[in-house]
Amino acid sequence: MSNSLTDCLVKIMSDGKPWTFWELQEEIKRRYDVFYGEPTISAGIRELRRHSSRKKYRLITNNEEAS
C-alpha cells in the first residue's frame, strides 16, 4: 500500500458522514487490504487534527468556516 493511514482516512472520511472506528477499520480493509486496530485509527484521526495535516490535506482550520 502506497497510501499512509492518514491518506486513507482522508479519502474515506471525505464523504462527511460519521464513522465508527469499526466501520473505518472495515472500509480500510476493503479498499486497501490492510488492517489497523482501533488505537492506530484513533492516532491517525488525531494526526489529521494537527495544523500541518490540515494544511497538507486542505482541511478546514480553526480560523476557517465550513461552506
Secondary structure, DSSP 8 states (H G I E B T S, - for coil): --S-HHHHHHHHHTT-----HHHHHHHHHHHHS----HHHHHHHHHHHHSHHHHHHTT---TTS---
